[in-house]
């Protein structure tokens, strides 16, 4: 759990993902379009990926576990929540407040 907390706080935006996940790709693309440079952890490509995924499952208690987006060290949501924030026009201010956007 401490590993997940440390990783989630390492940058203004952190995404836990799987390289083969289409929704993960969509969320990464959306954030990149804003000019965000997130830390992306591809769980299926990491040696400790299964352990991190289990810790995320325990912490977040949701399925599917990826994408899991953290903004400013706080869990912001998965794909549907991030898209909803974008449509409500609250995602960009969140990113700005976390220091992920400069404009």
Rosetta blueprint (number, residue, H / E / L):
1 X L
2 X H
3 X H
4 X H
5 X H
6 X H
7 X H
8 X H
9 X L
10 X L
11 X L
12 X L
13 X E
14 X E
15 X E
16 X E
17 X E
18 X L
19 X L
20 X L
21 X L
22 X H
23 X H
24 X H
25 X H
26 X H
27 X H
28 X H
29 X H
30 X H
31 X H
32 X H
33 X H
34 X L
35 X L
36 X L
37 X L
38 X L
39 X E
40 X E
41 X E
42 X E
43 X H
44 X H
45 X H
46 X L
47 X L
48 X L
49 X H
50 X H
51 X H
52 X H
53 X H
54 X H
55 X H
56 X H
57 X H
58 X H
59 X H
60 X H
61 X L
62 X L
63 X L
64 X L
65 X L
66 X L
67 X L
68 X E
69 X E
70 X E
71 X E
72 X L
73 X L
74 X E
75 X E
76 X E
77 X E
78 X L
79 X H
80 X H
81 X H
82 X H
83 X H
84 X H
85 X H
86 X H
87 X H
88 X L
89 X L
90 X L
91 X H
92 X H
93 X H
94 X H
95 X H
96 X H
97 X H
98 X L
99 X L
100 X L
101 X L
102 X L
103 X L
